[in-house]
Amino acid sequence: MELTLQNGASVEETLVLTFFDLANQLSKLGEEVASGAALTTQQWLILLQIAGDPNFPLPAHLPERSNGAGVMGSEIALARGVSRASISVLVSQLLKRGLVRQEEEAGDRRRKRLFLTDEGRRIIDALEEARQRANRELFTDLDSAERRVLLGALRKCLGRLWMAGGNGAQSAA
């Protein structure tokens, strides 16, 4: 049974469209924060993922990362639900800037693990205060219980999308 709002609009459709609007606004906010280090939002997110930021939700089919083990571009692509080619472009940009480095795996030289450089770590650390400030502002109207409920609901939705898309590449529309 479809839920409706007082104005007759579908709750589910309104949620999806609100998610799209929220994603657009979060992208703008991310650009604002990341621009403090002359990065794009996507470059910043890749740096955070390579750094092993514990706040990233990961699909259940991805293995937990060992501390200091680095991450492969293909793992980032799977976790973010984007193509490997997209990640490769971003990683190349970060390599050129000296923010990440690659190491070939001993058993297979085609497999390269990514690690932050000291400069990459410095950039992440430099953006952390702006990140925290933006997060506080975004959630200022929600108390801690509401934040936890929202996080739980969003994780359920994301998990459903990961299951439906296999690798997370499909989305609702």
HELIX and SHEET records of a PDB file:
HELIX    1   1 VAL A   11  ALA A   34  1                                  24    
HELIX    2   2 SER A   35  ALA A   37  5                                   3    
HELIX    3   3 THR A   41  ALA A   51  1                                  11    
HELIX    4   4 GLY A   73  ARG A   80  1                                   8    
HELIX    5   5 ARG A   84  LYS A   96  1                                  13    
HELIX    6   6 ASP A  118  LEU A  138  1                                  21    
HELIX    7   7 SER A  144  GLY A  165  1                                  22    
SHEET    1   A 3 VAL A  71  MET A  72  0                                        
SHEET    2   A 3 LYS A 112  LEU A 116 -1                                        
SHEET    3   A 3 VAL A 100  GLU A 104 -1                                        
END                                                                             
